[in-house]
């Protein structure tokens, strides 16, 4: 599945709470979400390769899965 990361989500990766979370971590996490996500939904408890826990808000669009934002813990 194609993963599209919004500019807002990419910008949040530079914030302190999302430190050490990479785009590859996000793509891996989003690809683990099963089924179809018709509305923006928060998925909790993903772990980056660096060990940082984060949540993802995503939804499915015709072009793929849209990552709206990232929330670091």
PDB file of N, CA, C and O in Angstrom:
ATOM      1  N   UNK A   1       0.837  -1.182   0.000  1.00  0.00           N
ATOM      2  CA  UNK A   1       0.000   0.000   0.000  1.00  0.00           C
ATOM      3  C   UNK A   1       0.884   1.250   0.000  1.00  0.00           C
ATOM      4  O   UNK A   1       1.899   1.313   0.694  1.00  0.00           O
ATOM      5  N   UNK A   2       0.483   2.218  -0.778  1.00  0.00           N
ATOM      6  CA  UNK A   2       1.215   3.482  -0.854  1.00  0.00           C
ATOM      7  C   UNK A   2       0.947   4.311   0.395  1.00  0.00           C
ATOM      8  O   UNK A   2      -0.203   4.457   0.808  1.00  0.00           O
ATOM      9  N   UNK A   3       1.992   4.848   0.995  1.00  0.00           N
ATOM     10  CA  UNK A   3       1.878   5.666   2.200  1.00  0.00           C
ATOM     11  C   UNK A   3       2.227   7.105   1.840  1.00  0.00           C
ATOM     12  O   UNK A   3       3.295   7.378   1.292  1.00  0.00           O
ATOM     13  N   UNK A   4       1.310   8.025   2.155  1.00  0.00           N
ATOM     14  CA  UNK A   4       1.502   9.443   1.883  1.00  0.00           C
ATOM     15  C   UNK A   4       1.590  10.154   3.235  1.00  0.00           C
ATOM     16  O   UNK A   4       0.663  10.077   4.042  1.00  0.00           O
ATOM     17  N   UNK A   5       2.692  10.839   3.476  1.00  0.00           N
ATOM     18  CA  UNK A   5       2.907  11.544   4.743  1.00  0.00           C
ATOM     19  C   UNK A   5       2.732  13.033   4.500  1.00  0.00           C
ATOM     20  O   UNK A   5       3.403  13.611   3.645  1.00  0.00           O
ATOM     21  N   UNK A   6       1.837  13.648   5.244  1.00  0.00           N
ATOM     22  CA  UNK A   6       1.565  15.079   5.058  1.00  0.00           C
ATOM     23  C   UNK A   6       2.768  15.917   5.481  1.00  0.00           C
ATOM     24  O   UNK A   6       3.620  15.464   6.245  1.00  0.00           O
ATOM     25  N   UNK A   7       2.820  17.127   4.978  1.00  0.00           N
ATOM     26  CA  UNK A   7       3.881  18.058   5.366  1.00  0.00           C
ATOM     27  C   UNK A   7       3.831  18.332   6.869  1.00  0.00           C
ATOM     28  O   UNK A   7       4.864  18.497   7.518  1.00  0.00           O
ATOM     29  N   UNK A   8       2.619  18.378   7.404  1.00  0.00           N
ATOM     30  CA  UNK A   8       2.462  18.601   8.844  1.00  0.00           C
ATOM     31  C   UNK A   8       3.142  17.486   9.645  1.00  0.00           C
ATOM     32  O   UNK A   8       3.840  17.760  10.621  1.00  0.00           O
ATOM     33  N   UNK A   9       2.942  16.250   9.239  1.00  0.00           N
ATOM     34  CA  UNK A   9       3.551  15.115   9.940  1.00  0.00           C
ATOM     35  C   UNK A   9       5.075  15.157   9.810  1.00  0.00           C
ATOM     36  O   UNK A   9       5.787  14.881  10.776  1.00  0.00           O
ATOM     37  N   UNK A  10       5.571  15.496   8.636  1.00  0.00           N
ATOM     38  CA  UNK A  10       7.023  15.592   8.443  1.00  0.00           C
ATOM     39  C   UNK A  10       7.628  16.693   9.316  1.00  0.00           C
ATOM     40  O   UNK A  10       8.720  16.539   9.862  1.00  0.00           O
ATOM     41  N   UNK A  11       6.894  17.814   9.439  1.00  0.00           N
ATOM     42  CA  UNK A  11       7.367  18.911  10.265  1.00  0.00           C
ATOM     43  C   UNK A  11       7.401  18.499  11.736  1.00  0.00           C
ATOM     44  O   UNK A  11       8.309  18.895  12.466  1.00  0.00           O
ATOM     45  N   UNK A  12       6.436  17.720  12.170  1.00  0.00           N
ATOM     46  CA  UNK A  12       6.385  17.278  13.562  1.00  0.00           C
ATOM     47  C   UNK A  12       7.552  16.359  13.913  1.00  0.00           C
ATOM     48  O   UNK A  12       7.924  16.265  15.082  1.00  0.00           O
ATOM     49  N   UNK A  13       8.126  15.691  12.942  1.00  0.00           N
ATOM     50  CA  UNK A  13       9.269  14.814  13.215  1.00  0.00           C
ATOM     51  C   UNK A  13      10.472  15.597  13.735  1.00  0.00           C
ATOM     52  O   UNK A  13      11.371  15.017  14.344  1.00  0.00           O
ATOM     53  N   UNK A  14      10.497  16.901  13.500  1.00  0.00           N
ATOM     54  CA  UNK A  14      11.603  17.738  13.962  1.00  0.00           C
ATOM     55  C   UNK A  14      11.409  18.199  15.404  1.00  0.00           C
ATOM     56  O   UNK A  14      12.346  18.713  16.015  1.00  0.00           O
ATOM     57  N   UNK A  15      10.200  18.024  15.962  1.00  0.00           N
ATOM     58  CA  UNK A  15       9.916  18.430  17.336  1.00  0.00           C
ATOM     59  C   UNK A  15      10.554  17.466  18.332  1.00  0.00           C
ATOM     60  O   UNK A  15      10.873  16.326  17.996  1.00  0.00           O
ATOM     61  N   UNK A  16      10.732  17.939  19.549  1.00  0.00           N
ATOM     62  CA  UNK A  16      11.387  17.140  20.596  1.00  0.00           C
ATOM     63  C   UNK A  16      10.635  15.839  20.903  1.00  0.00           C
ATOM     64  O   UNK A  16      11.258  14.792  21.080  1.00  0.00           O
ATOM     65  N   UNK A  17       9.305  15.901  20.965  1.00  0.00           N
ATOM     66  CA  UNK A  17       8.531  14.701  21.317  1.00  0.00           C
ATOM     67  C   UNK A  17       8.625  13.606  20.261  1.00  0.00           C
ATOM     68  O   UNK A  17       8.419  12.433  20.571  1.00  0.00           O
ATOM     69  N   UNK A  18       8.929  13.965  19.035  1.00  0.00           N
ATOM     70  CA  UNK A  18       9.042  12.982  17.958  1.00  0.00           C
ATOM     71  C   UNK A  18      10.499  12.703  17.595  1.00  0.00           C
ATOM     72  O   UNK A  18      10.780  12.115  16.550  1.00  0.00           O
ATOM     73  N   UNK A  19      11.418  13.122  18.451  1.00  0.00           N
ATOM     74  CA  UNK A  19      12.844  12.914  18.215  1.00  0.00           C
ATOM     75  C   UNK A  19      13.142  11.423  18.046  1.00  0.00           C
ATOM     76  O   UNK A  19      12.603  10.599  18.784  1.00  0.00           O
ATOM     77  N   UNK A  20      13.983  11.076  17.095  1.00  0.00           N
ATOM     78  CA  UNK A  20      14.422   9.704  16.812  1.00  0.00           C
ATOM     79  C   UNK A  20      13.342   8.825  16.172  1.00  0.00           C
ATOM     80  O   UNK A  20      13.473   7.600  16.163  1.00  0.00           O
ATOM     81  N   UNK A  21      12.280   9.434  15.640  1.00  0.00           N
ATOM     82  CA  UNK A  21      11.295   8.702  14.838  1.00  0.00           C
ATOM     83  C   UNK A  21      11.561   9.064  13.388  1.00  0.00           C
ATOM     84  O   UNK A  21      11.585  10.244  13.038  1.00  0.00           O
ATOM     85  N   UNK A  22      11.760   8.067  12.542  1.00  0.00           N
ATOM     86  CA  UNK A  22      12.102   8.320  11.139  1.00  0.00           C
ATOM     87  C   UNK A  22      10.900   8.058  10.230  1.00  0.00           C
ATOM     88  O   UNK A  22       9.902   7.468  10.643  1.00  0.00           O
ATOM     89  N   UNK A  23      11.025   8.510   8.992  1.00  0.00           N
ATOM     90  CA  UNK A  23       9.986   8.251   7.989  1.00  0.00           C
ATOM     91  C   UNK A  23       9.843   6.744   7.778  1.00  0.00           C
ATOM     92  O   UNK A  23       8.729   6.256   7.586  1.00  0.00           O
ATOM     93  N   UNK A  24      10.944   6.003   7.808  1.00  0.00           N
ATOM     94  CA  UNK A  24      10.890   4.550   7.658  1.00  0.00           C
ATOM     95  C   UNK A  24      10.095   3.913   8.796  1.00  0.00           C
ATOM     96  O   UNK A  24       9.355   2.956   8.572  1.00  0.00           O
ATOM     97  N   UNK A  25      10.242   4.435  10.015  1.00  0.00           N
ATOM     98  CA  UNK A  25       9.464   3.931  11.154  1.00  0.00           C
ATOM     99  C   UNK A  25       7.971   4.149  10.918  1.00  0.00           C
ATOM    100  O   UNK A  25       7.154   3.277  11.215  1.00  0.00           O
ATOM    101  N   UNK A  26       7.625   5.309  10.384  1.00  0.00           N
ATOM    102  CA  UNK A  26       6.221   5.629  10.128  1.00  0.00           C
ATOM    103  C   UNK A  26       5.643   4.704   9.055  1.00  0.00           C
ATOM    104  O   UNK A  26       4.550   4.164   9.220  1.00  0.00           O
ATOM    105  N   UNK A  27       6.373   4.527   7.970  1.00  0.00           N
ATOM    106  CA  UNK A  27       5.897   3.658   6.886  1.00  0.00           C
ATOM    107  C   UNK A  27       5.710   2.239   7.395  1.00  0.00           C
ATOM    108  O   UNK A  27       4.708   1.596   7.082  1.00  0.00           O
ATOM    109  N   UNK A  28       6.662   1.743   8.174  1.00  0.00           N
ATOM    110  CA  UNK A  28       6.553   0.393   8.731  1.00  0.00           C
ATOM    111  C   UNK A  28       5.321   0.279   9.633  1.00  0.00           C
ATOM    112  O   UNK A  28       4.589  -0.708   9.560  1.00  0.00           O
ATOM    113  N   UNK A  29       5.090   1.285  10.482  1.00  0.00           N
ATOM    114  CA  UNK A  29       3.953   1.270  11.395  1.00  0.00           C
ATOM    115  C   UNK A  29       2.626   1.296  10.639  1.00  0.00           C
ATOM    116  O   UNK A  29       1.715   0.527  10.947  1.00  0.00           O
ATOM    117  N   UNK A  30       2.524   2.174   9.658  1.00  0.00           N
ATOM    118  CA  UNK A  30       1.273   2.325   8.921  1.00  0.00           C
ATOM    119  C   UNK A  30       0.958   1.063   8.112  1.00  0.00           C
ATOM    120  O   UNK A  30      -0.209   0.707   7.949  1.00  0.00           O
ATOM    121  N   UNK A  31       1.973   0.402   7.617  1.00  0.00           N
ATOM    122  CA  UNK A  31       1.739  -0.838   6.871  1.00  0.00           C
ATOM    123  C   UNK A  31       1.272  -1.980   7.771  1.00  0.00           C
ATOM    124  O   UNK A  31       0.758  -2.979   7.268  1.00  0.00           O
ATOM    125  N   UNK A  32       1.436  -1.857   9.082  1.00  0.00           N
ATOM    126  CA  UNK A  32       0.957  -2.871  10.013  1.00  0.00           C
ATOM    127  C   UNK A  32      -0.524  -2.734  10.329  1.00  0.00           C
ATOM    128  O   UNK A  32      -1.121  -3.654  10.888  1.00  0.00           O
ATOM    129  N   UNK A  33      -1.122  -1.614   9.984  1.00  0.00           N
ATOM    130  CA  UNK A  33      -2.539  -1.380  10.273  1.00  0.00           C
ATOM    131  C   UNK A  33      -3.372  -2.208   9.297  1.00  0.00           C
ATOM    132  O   UNK A  33      -3.272  -2.017   8.085  1.00  0.00           O
ATOM    133  N   UNK A  34      -4.194  -3.128   9.811  1.00  0.00           N
ATOM    134  CA  UNK A  34      -4.993  -3.981   8.920  1.00  0.00           C
ATOM    135  C   UNK A  34      -6.282  -3.302   8.470  1.00  0.00           C
ATOM    136  O   UNK A  34      -6.746  -2.351   9.099  1.00  0.00           O
ATOM    137  N   UNK A  35      -6.844  -3.792   7.394  1.00  0.00           N
ATOM    138  CA  UNK A  35      -8.159  -3.361   6.946  1.00  0.00           C
ATOM    139  C   UNK A  35      -8.188  -1.997   6.298  1.00  0.00           C
ATOM    140  O   UNK A  35      -7.164  -1.444   5.896  1.00  0.00           O
ATOM    141  N   UNK A  36      -9.411  -1.467   6.208  1.00  0.00           N
ATOM    142  CA  UNK A  36      -9.669  -0.173   5.572  1.00  0.00           C
ATOM    143  C   UNK A  36      -9.990   0.841   6.658  1.00  0.00           C
ATOM    144  O   UNK A  36     -10.757   0.547   7.575  1.00  0.00           O
ATOM    145  N   UNK A  37      -9.408   2.037   6.564  1.00  0.00           N
ATOM    146  CA  UNK A  37      -9.595   3.095   7.561  1.00  0.00           C
ATOM    147  C   UNK A  37     -10.297   4.264   6.862  1.00  0.00           C
ATOM    148  O   UNK A  37      -9.628   5.126   6.293  1.00  0.00           O
ATOM    149  N   UNK A  38     -11.639   4.305   6.896  1.00  0.00           N
ATOM    150  CA  UNK A  38     -12.368   5.328   6.135  1.00  0.00           C
ATOM    151  C   UNK A  38     -12.301   6.732   6.733  1.00  0.00           C
ATOM    152  O   UNK A  38     -12.414   7.710   5.995  1.00  0.00           O
ATOM    153  N   UNK A  39     -12.121   6.858   8.052  1.00  0.00           N
ATOM    154  CA  UNK A  39     -12.032   8.173   8.687  1.00  0.00           C
ATOM    155  C   UNK A  39     -10.722   8.274   9.464  1.00  0.00           C
ATOM    156  O   UNK A  39     -10.127   7.259   9.824  1.00  0.00           O
ATOM    157  N   UNK A  40     -10.281   9.494   9.718  1.00  0.00           N
ATOM    158  CA  UNK A  40      -9.033   9.703  10.452  1.00  0.00           C
ATOM    159  C   UNK A  40      -9.140   9.040  11.819  1.00  0.00           C
ATOM    160  O   UNK A  40     -10.050   9.325  12.598  1.00  0.00           O
ATOM    161  N   UNK A  41      -8.195   8.152  12.090  1.00  0.00           N
ATOM    162  CA  UNK A  41      -8.212   7.357  13.317  1.00  0.00           C
ATOM    163  C   UNK A  41      -6.827   7.353  13.940  1.00  0.00           C
ATOM    164  O   UNK A  41      -5.818   7.300  13.236  1.00  0.00           O
ATOM    165  N   UNK A  42      -6.785   7.411  15.262  1.00  0.00           N
ATOM    166  CA  UNK A  42      -5.510   7.371  15.978  1.00  0.00           C
ATOM    167  C   UNK A  42      -5.180   5.919  16.330  1.00  0.00           C
ATOM    168  O   UNK A  42      -5.975   5.214  16.951  1.00  0.00           O
ATOM    169  N   UNK A  43      -3.994   5.499  15.917  1.00  0.00           N
ATOM    170  CA  UNK A  43      -3.502   4.162  16.219  1.00  0.00           C
ATOM    171  C   UNK A  43      -2.340   4.316  17.186  1.00  0.00           C
ATOM    172  O   UNK A  43      -1.405   5.075  16.931  1.00  0.00           O
ATOM    173  N   UNK A  44      -2.404   3.593  18.294  1.00  0.00           N
ATOM    174  CA  UNK A  44      -1.471   3.804  19.397  1.00  0.00           C
ATOM    175  C   UNK A  44      -0.455   2.688  19.538  1.00  0.00           C
ATOM    176  O   UNK A  44      -0.689   1.549  19.137  1.00  0.00           O
ATOM    177  N   UNK A  45       0.695   3.051  20.127  1.00  0.00           N
ATOM    178  CA  UNK A  45       1.639   2.061  20.606  1.00  0.00           C
ATOM    179  C   UNK A  45       2.651   1.517  19.625  1.00  0.00           C
ATOM    180  O   UNK A  45       3.124   0.394  19.802  1.00  0.00           O
ATOM    181  N   UNK A  46       2.997   2.260  18.609  1.00  0.00           N
ATOM    182  CA  UNK A  46       4.059   1.823  17.696  1.00  0.00           C
ATOM    183  C   UNK A  46       5.412   2.160  18.312  1.00  0.00           C
ATOM    184  O   UNK A  46       5.527   3.111  19.085  1.00  0.00           O
ATOM    185  N   UNK A  47       6.427   1.387  17.973  1.00  0.00           N
ATOM    186  CA  UNK A  47       7.762   1.612  18.518  1.00  0.00           C
ATOM    187  C   UNK A  47       8.746   1.781  17.364  1.00  0.00           C
ATOM    188  O   UNK A  47       8.816   0.944  16.464  1.00  0.00           O
ATOM    189  N   UNK A  48       9.507   2.880  17.405  1.00  0.00           N
ATOM    190  CA  UNK A  48      10.509   3.133  16.364  1.00  0.00           C
ATOM    191  C   UNK A  48      11.721   2.238  16.602  1.00  0.00           C
ATOM    192  O   UNK A  48      11.844   1.618  17.658  1.00  0.00           O
ATOM    193  N   UNK A  49      12.601   2.176  15.629  1.00  0.00           N
ATOM    194  CA  UNK A  49      13.826   1.379  15.771  1.00  0.00           C
ATOM    195  C   UNK A  49      14.694   1.883  16.915  1.00  0.00           C
ATOM    196  O   UNK A  49      15.466   1.118  17.493  1.00  0.00           O
ATOM    197  N   UNK A  50      14.572   3.163  17.245  1.00  0.00           N
ATOM    198  CA  UNK A  50      15.360   3.732  18.340  1.00  0.00           C
ATOM    199  C   UNK A  50      14.718   3.464  19.704  1.00  0.00           C
ATOM    200  O   UNK A  50      15.312   3.765  20.739  1.00  0.00           O
ATOM    201  N   UNK A  51      13.508   2.899  19.704  1.00  0.00           N
ATOM    202  CA  UNK A  51      12.830   2.582  20.950  1.00  0.00           C
ATOM    203  C   UNK A  51      11.791   3.594  21.388  1.00  0.00           C
ATOM    204  O   UNK A  51      11.167   3.428  22.436  1.00  0.00           O
ATOM    205  N   UNK A  52      11.597   4.635  20.604  1.00  0.00           N
ATOM    206  CA  UNK A  52      10.621   5.680  20.949  1.00  0.00           C
ATOM    207  C   UNK A  52       9.208   5.205  20.618  1.00  0.00           C
ATOM    208  O   UNK A  52       8.964   4.714  19.516  1.00  0.00           O
ATOM    209  N   UNK A  53       8.280   5.346  21.557  1.00  0.00           N
ATOM    210  CA  UNK A  53       6.884   4.965  21.344  1.00  0.00           C
ATOM    211  C   UNK A  53       6.150   6.145  20.714  1.00  0.00           C
ATOM    212  O   UNK A  53       6.357   7.296  21.100  1.00  0.00           O
ATOM    213  N   UNK A  54       5.286   5.845  19.734  1.00  0.00           N
ATOM    214  CA  UNK A  54       4.548   6.918  19.076  1.00  0.00           C
ATOM    215  C   UNK A  54       3.191   6.423  18.588  1.00  0.00           C
ATOM    216  O   UNK A  54       2.961   5.224  18.435  1.00  0.00           O
ATOM    217  N   UNK A  55       2.305   7.379  18.351  1.00  0.00           N
ATOM    218  CA  UNK A  55       0.982   7.119  17.786  1.00  0.00           C
ATOM    219  C   UNK A  55       0.933   7.737  16.397  1.00  0.00           C
ATOM    220  O   UNK A  55       1.688   8.655  16.076  1.00  0.00           O
ATOM    221  N   UNK A  56       0.030   7.213  15.584  1.00  0.00           N
ATOM    222  CA  UNK A  56      -0.145   7.694  14.213  1.00  0.00           C
ATOM    223  C   UNK A  56      -1.623   7.986  13.993  1.00  0.00           C
ATOM    224  O   UNK A  56      -2.477   7.200  14.402  1.00  0.00           O
ATOM    225  N   UNK A  57      -1.930   9.103  13.354  1.00  0.00           N
ATOM    226  CA  UNK A  57      -3.292   9.394  12.902  1.00  0.00           C
ATOM    227  C   UNK A  57      -3.280   9.235  11.392  1.00  0.00           C
ATOM    228  O   UNK A  57      -2.546   9.927  10.687  1.00  0.00           O
ATOM    229  N   UNK A  58      -4.107   8.307  10.901  1.00  0.00           N
ATOM    230  CA  UNK A  58      -4.098   7.993   9.474  1.00  0.00           C
ATOM    231  C   UNK A  58      -5.505   7.704   8.982  1.00  0.00           C
ATOM    232  O   UNK A  58      -6.414   7.427   9.765  1.00  0.00           O
ATOM    233  N   UNK A  59      -5.665   7.774   7.668  1.00  0.00           N
ATOM    234  CA  UNK A  59      -6.911   7.374   7.016  1.00  0.00           C
ATOM    235  C   UNK A  59      -6.599   6.944   5.597  1.00  0.00           C
ATOM    236  O   UNK A  59      -5.575   7.325   5.031  1.00  0.00           O
ATOM    237  N   UNK A  60      -7.485   6.153   5.030  1.00  0.00           N
ATOM    238  CA  UNK A  60      -7.307   5.697   3.656  1.00  0.00           C
ATOM    239  C   UNK A  60      -7.967   6.670   2.694  1.00  0.00           C
ATOM    240  O   UNK A  60      -9.084   7.137   2.917  1.00  0.00           O
ATOM    241  N   UNK A  61      -7.245   6.964   1.615  1.00  0.00           N
ATOM    242  CA  UNK A  61      -7.752   7.796   0.533  1.00  0.00           C
ATOM    243  C   UNK A  61      -7.578   6.987  -0.753  1.00  0.00           C
ATOM    244  O   UNK A  61      -6.902   5.958  -0.734  1.00  0.00           O
ATOM    245  N   UNK A  62      -8.165   7.420  -1.862  1.00  0.00           N
ATOM    246  CA  UNK A  62      -8.040   6.637  -3.095  1.00  0.00           C
ATOM    247  C   UNK A  62      -6.598   6.357  -3.534  1.00  0.00           C
ATOM    248  O   UNK A  62      -6.337   5.329  -4.159  1.00  0.00           O
ATOM    249  N   UNK A  63      -5.652   7.263  -3.212  1.00  0.00           N
ATOM    250  CA  UNK A  63      -4.254   7.082  -3.640  1.00  0.00           C
ATOM    251  C   UNK A  63      -3.441   6.200  -2.712  1.00  0.00           C
ATOM    252  O   UNK A  63      -2.336   5.796  -3.073  1.00  0.00           O
ATOM    253  N   UNK A  64      -3.955   5.885  -1.517  1.00  0.00           N
ATOM    254  CA  UNK A  64      -3.202   5.086  -0.550  1.00  0.00           C
ATOM    255  C   UNK A  64      -3.614   5.430   0.861  1.00  0.00           C
ATOM    256  O   UNK A  64      -4.758   5.815   1.106  1.00  0.00           O
ATOM    257  N   UNK A  65      -2.690   5.292   1.785  1.00  0.00           N
ATOM    258  CA  UNK A  65      -2.958   5.601   3.195  1.00  0.00           C
ATOM    259  C   UNK A  65      -2.279   6.920   3.554  1.00  0.00           C
ATOM    260  O   UNK A  65      -1.066   7.070   3.403  1.00  0.00           O
ATOM    261  N   UNK A  66      -3.072   7.865   4.027  1.00  0.00           N
ATOM    262  CA  UNK A  66      -2.603   9.202   4.349  1.00  0.00           C
ATOM    263  C   UNK A  66      -2.268   9.277   5.838  1.00  0.00           C
ATOM    264  O   UNK A  66      -3.118   9.001   6.685  1.00  0.00           O
ATOM    265  N   UNK A  67      -1.019   9.654   6.153  1.00  0.00           N
ATOM    266  CA  UNK A  67      -0.589   9.856   7.534  1.00  0.00           C
ATOM    267  C   UNK A  67      -0.771  11.334   7.841  1.00  0.00           C
ATOM    268  O   UNK A  67      -0.098  12.184   7.257  1.00  0.00           O
ATOM    269  N   UNK A  68      -1.680  11.638   8.755  1.00  0.00           N
ATOM    270  CA  UNK A  68      -2.032  13.021   9.050  1.00  0.00           C
ATOM    271  C   UNK A  68      -1.067  13.627  10.060  1.00  0.00           C
ATOM    272  O   UNK A  68      -0.599  14.750   9.872  1.00  0.00           O
ATOM    273  N   UNK A  69      -0.766  12.898  11.125  1.00  0.00           N
ATOM    274  CA  UNK A  69       0.147  13.410  12.134  1.00  0.00           C
ATOM    275  C   UNK A  69       0.788  12.268  12.913  1.00  0.00           C
ATOM    276  O   UNK A  69       0.343  11.122  12.860  1.00  0.00           O
ATOM    277  N   UNK A  70       1.846  12.617  13.638  1.00  0.00           N
ATOM    278  CA  UNK A  70       2.588  11.691  14.485  1.00  0.00           C
ATOM    279  C   UNK A  70       2.591  12.276  15.894  1.00  0.00           C
ATOM    280  O   UNK A  70       2.813  13.473  16.072  1.00  0.00           O
ATOM    281  N   UNK A  71       2.345  11.437  16.888  1.00  0.00           N
ATOM    282  CA  UNK A  71       2.363  11.888  18.273  1.00  0.00           C
ATOM    283  C   UNK A  71       3.375  11.044  19.037  1.00  0.00           C
ATOM    284  O   UNK A  71       3.152   9.854  19.259  1.00  0.00           O
ATOM    285  N   UNK A  72       4.474  11.646  19.432  1.00  0.00           N
ATOM    286  CA  UNK A  72       5.504  10.951  20.190  1.00  0.00           C
ATOM    287  C   UNK A  72       5.164  10.917  21.668  1.00  0.00           C
ATOM    288  O   UNK A  72       4.468  11.797  22.175  1.00  0.00           O
ATOM    289  N   UNK A  73       5.652   9.909  22.349  1.00  0.00           N
ATOM    290  CA  UNK A  73       5.396   9.768  23.794  1.00  0.00           C
ATOM    291  C   UNK A  73       6.615  10.140  24.586  1.00  0.00           C
ATOM    292  O   UNK A  73       6.593  10.085  25.815  1.00  0.00           O
TER     293      UNK A  73
END
